């Protein structure tokens, strides 16, 4: 019995020892492969690996309200060559016909490539191809010694991308027009995002940072609609260039292109807003500036521009959307909702208010008006027109001092305490220190009433309230994307889910009175210098001192102007914000001097361009034409002038005008673009296949290639603006 037991134990030990040795052998082999043969296997893996990969879908377009492209995906192509095709020692292709084809046509291929890449010679491409054919990828010592290994599987002939037009030219060149398994030329397609209007509305339209997986604006916010559905296919990875070549005739799922996003943006109004804002930042060198234009009846955003100083680019650029995400002290623009609440409580515009000498002590603090010496005894209407802090605070304390919650209930009714649910992501939350808030204090009511440090709103949130006043009290949610379309079919209509108030936010009488007050600000008040003799607009200035290290900095202001036009039948509402404008005289840095002129400039251009608003302008009786010379205009401009009957007894003649011969240059001649705005210069040059780089802003003052010079296709030209 004992001997049987010992025999079993002996056999068990043999099995254990065997398994142990086997385990050690496996571990040793793993270590050997990793440490000794690792580089070899990694190289072999790099040489060619085949796997199923996702095929990106073509991204949808972003369009303006009239269908103009704001962002689109343009196909770009990179050219490579497989040096194994047509090689006499290629293991896969021993066809003599392919070898002969390569030998006969390689010179023609290189010559054709040099006509596309004009700065490269045919010898450059030929040398690159033959160097790749003579380069062997190390695999084993025997293969290296006997040259039986695989040649370099792929070589990029030029890292630059070519256009679709160049690809069509390429496909007519020998070898390139052959099947890639026969001719060896590989064309890699990359879809690149293009903005036909350059940087216009850059932060609003948005962009993607693919490497970081981030993005901004409409591009990111509407990602689910734009991205489409990717397909699948079998690809071969080519060594060294991280390029995947699709395997011919492999089964694949075709990608489905993304849907198109139709925005509410008006290209012309957006351009006017950016132009006016840029003039302001050049003049006042502020921290940042923002402008929004909204259509009153629809809540559609027609323009949204933001400019802030970039140290990296040493210029003002769109690098943050202050309109949506820039919550800050609203200043005196919040006196409008305060005044509306006061009117609802029975305050009359003709009532008198004693504002004194410009200072008002309140619980240990001194409140003051902007005017030294104060305004004395003035009416409620004048309190608003002159933007008296003391007047509005006294009215607020008198009306709501015994029940402060009632004042804040009005702000809730006006929807100022809640986010808009705007379509562009990143909207900041409004801030009010209401009763029950941990920061609520004895100063919350008076400071909020005139726009002090107890509240914070974004420009878009404030504009939405002003838009409700212009819309006879009916609140409407702002939108910047109207439709999602696939072809001509509307997939999503955002106007159907757009929130609107069924009832006005205030009584008709209070709305009517506050509209008169807004008109009075422009007629007689803080914005009277911007009054127009052509049309009437209404609005409110807002100037507030900013906190610097816990105290109010002297001459450091946040300025704003919010309003609408035309005053009698509002079509557009608009807000302008200019933060920390700079100047020698701080008395000239108030909103009426800084922000209001930008509003006026935008309104002037929009009004002039909108015939529906100004078609009631009639010439004075017995007016005579004072045109001293012939003026030149486009045919459609003459038709507009004739239809409006602006000139009496004036015969408009057609003229045949010769365009500047340098702008209308021959195909291989450099046009003259000096004096043109950047967009016009880009249009002229890019349509002549020039590659354009530029520095500065404004109009072209210098071009690197003199006008009239003979140039080759795809020459680079640098413009100084």
Secondary structure, 3 states (H helix, E strand, C coil): CHHHHHHHHHHHHHHHHHHHHHHHHHHHHHHHHHHCCHHHHHHHHHHEEEEEEEECCCCCCEECCCCCEEEEEEEEEEEEECCCCCCCCCCCCCCHHHHHHHHHHHHHHHHHHHHHCCCCCHHHHHHHHHHHHCCECCCCHHHHHHCCCCECCCEEEEEEEECHHHHHHHCCCCCCCCCHHHHCEEEEEEEEEECCCCCCCHHHHCEEECCCCEEEHHHHHCHHHHCCECEEEEEEEECCCCEEEECCCCCCECCECCCEEEECCCHHHHHHHHHHHHHHHHHHCCCEEEEEEEECCCCEEEEEEEEEEECCCCEEECCCCHHHHCCECCHHHHHHHHHHHHHHCCCCCCCEEECCCCEEEECCEEEECCCCCCCCEEEHHHHHHCCCHHHHHHHHHHHHCCCHHHHHHHHHHCCCCCCCCCCCCCCCCCEECCCCCCCCCCCHHHHHHHCCCCEEECHHHHHHHHHHHHCCCCCECCECEEEEEECCEEEEECCCCCCECCCCCCCHHHHHHHHHHHHHHHHCCCCHHHCCCCCCEEEEEEEEEEEECCEEEEEEEEEEEEEEECCCCCCEEEEEEEECCCCCCHHHCCHHHHCHHHHHHHHHHHHHHCHHHHCCCCCCCCCCCCCCCCCCCCHHHHHHHHHHCCCCCCCCCCCCCCCCCCCCCCCCECCCCCCCEHHHHHHHHHCCCCEEEEECCCECCEECCCCCCECCCCCEEEEEC
